[in-house]
Amino acid sequence: MDKKERQTRPTIKELLEEYYRGLEKKGGWGHLLSEDFLLSGTVPQEIRGRDAYMNLSFFKLVNGLKVKELIEDGETAFVLVSYDLVSPKGRSFSSEVAELWKAKGGELVSVAIYFDTTGFSRAMA
């Protein structure tokens, strides 16, 4: 990759800023993900693929979010996000999630998420 190609590709911070804006608007972020995007972390099972990730029921729960911290290092970024969520039963709650993102070639390729699974399950019950 030459210098000109590197300058035209978005940084991971730019990708994530667009991703979180899209989440708040309920769309317009799928193009930021690689075709074989990977979700891992404190989830019941790893999810592979852009479409599988985009169709997770979690995204229907998001009522708002606040990025509390974003630290980038090359094509890796750590983000601490506070999500305002609404359960299918209409219960509002917040969940803080630590997200470790990886990018490659101007696309987001993976995220490992870590959150209070007990608190989330309790709020969803």
N, C-alpha and C positions, 0 to 999 in steps of 0.2 A: 504494500500500500504506500503510495507516495504522499508527500506532504499536503497536496491539494485535496486528495481523497479524505484525509483525516480531518481537514478543516471543514469539509462540507457535511460530514456525518455529525449527527447530534451527539452531545455528551450524554452520559447516563443521567446526569442531573436534569438536562433538558427533556429527555425521554420520560423520566419520572414525573416531572412537573406537568407534562402533557397528560400522562396517565392519570394522575390524581384529579386534574381538572375534568377529564373525561368521566371518571367515576362519579364525581359530583353531579355532572350533567346527565348521567345514566346512558352514556354512549360516546363513541368517537375515540376509543382507545385501542381497539382490537388490532389495528394496523401496526401498533408499536411492538407487538409480540412476534417472536419467531414462530414458524409453523410447528416446530417440535418443542414449544415452550414447556417448562417443567415447574410444577408446584410441589414443594416438599416441606418438611417441618412437622409441627404438631397437628397434622391432619390424619384422618383415618387411613388414607392411602395416598401415595404419590399420584398426581394427575399429570399426564403427558398430552400435549397438543393444545394449540391455540383455541380451537373450538370447544374442547372439553373444559378448559379453564374459563372461557368466557360464559359458558352456560351453567356455571356453579350457582346454586341457589343463594349463596352468600350475597351476591351482588344485588339481589332483589331486596335484601334487608337494609342496605346502606341508605340512610337518610341524610347523611352529611359526614364530613371528616375534617380532621385538622392534622396536618403534618407538623409534628412537634420538633423533630430533628431529622436532618438529612446530611449524612456524611458520605462523601464520595472519594474513591481512590481508584483512579483509572477507570476500568470498566466494572467496578464493584461499588455498591452503595449500601449503606445501612440507613433504614428509615424507621422512625418511631411514629406510628400513626394512631390517633384516637378516632375510632369510628363511632358515630351515632347511628344506632341500629334500631329497627323495629321488627319484633318477632312476628311470625305469621298470625299470632293471637292478638297483635296490636300493642304488645308491651314494649315500651321504649327503654333502651339501655345503652351503655357505652362499653367499648372494649378497646383496650390498648394492645396494639400488635407491633412486635418487632419484626421487621422485614429485611432480609438480606437478599439483595438483587444482584444479578449478573447481566451484563450486556455484551454483545459481540456484533461487529459489523453494522452498528447503527440500529440494532434491535434488542429488545429485552429478551433474554433467553431462559431465565429462571428466577424464581423467588422461593426462599425458604422462610416460612412464617412461624412465629412463636407467640402464643397467647395463652391466657388462662382458660383452659378447656373446661374446667369444672364450673367456673363462673359463667362461661358462655352457655353450657348445657343447662345450668340452672335458670338462666334468663330465657332460654328457649322453651322451657317446660311449661 
